[in-house]
């Protein structure tokens, strides 16, 4: 079996397990979210959102981008001990900082009620930092089956604890406690299933190279998370914790394309691009263009359905008391689709080692989004918050990402050309979905009928293009291609 065929097989299996992970666990998370939304008050969601914002931002910085360094370079026996030491030290410092500064931070964010949850969730940063080496090994070797088992166990524990404690009346602390326990279990399972021992060591050259690549990447990730949580801060500060609860719900729904599609692709994209570059001796430009077109084709109908049926979707799933969230959902759904594409490009840029470009791109995003969203919230409330995300992503960040991709040799015109089939198909499909849903009274039937019309129209228009893609051909003839025709591009193995 050739190296290309072997890599394609590994990527294909990894993607299959990653998709299973996304579909099964995200569906489970969706169901649990419905249950918690009916148990907890909007204020509790707002308080937990603040705690989760602080924890997520610091957790991203804890490993200094060193997990990505290991995925990109491999050689865990040599690089692993030094990377483990750096990650453990940085995560310990950040966990302590989060616990000590919790009161001041939550007060500044507009909800001192979140102080206890923030302090408790600081422990998760330490667990994540300790597990950086086994996690990187699982990612690099496409061990998505093991990651699926780890996330499944973590999900079951989080669900059981959060629902039980919420019913017991613990409010936002129920979610925080469940988060800590599930993270501890996940870290232990990472060591167990990766068979990577906890080893510390030090090599100054490895430390310097790891920090030189990882620190800009970690800062870029930190800015990206700050960006995704900047709206929480602005909405909470301007409109209060109850409105923030509505906005959090809308943002979570808008992330369905990212969680269902983007997370599956993101899990295998960066290691696949890195392996492919070493195999070819050059960057796989054709592969990232093909992957972009297929990624958008899958994510776009989900975002379109959420945009035109925002009110009906929220009423059916979460109940009428959450209807104010619909005003933010339409714009956020457009942003959710673009996030899936941007995440794929980030994986490619990371595999190319261009972490500095990612850092400046994320910095520019924050600089632009902050004032735009502030003005939009003041003028239009939740609706303004949602559409400001979409406006900045499409009008500012899309061109900036295209420039970054061109810097590593991927022509912008090829990437934009890959958008065309999906956009042509989605326009009449969206109109059909809107027309059907708008003319059906009961919300459940409106969602069912409108969604069916949208998907049927979109599928009929996009299918002729999809079946011509290399990945679709390989799926129709898996055995013959595996035995006689080695795959020749990343898109056939990973898209």
Beta strands, then each sheet from edge to edge (+ up, - down):
end
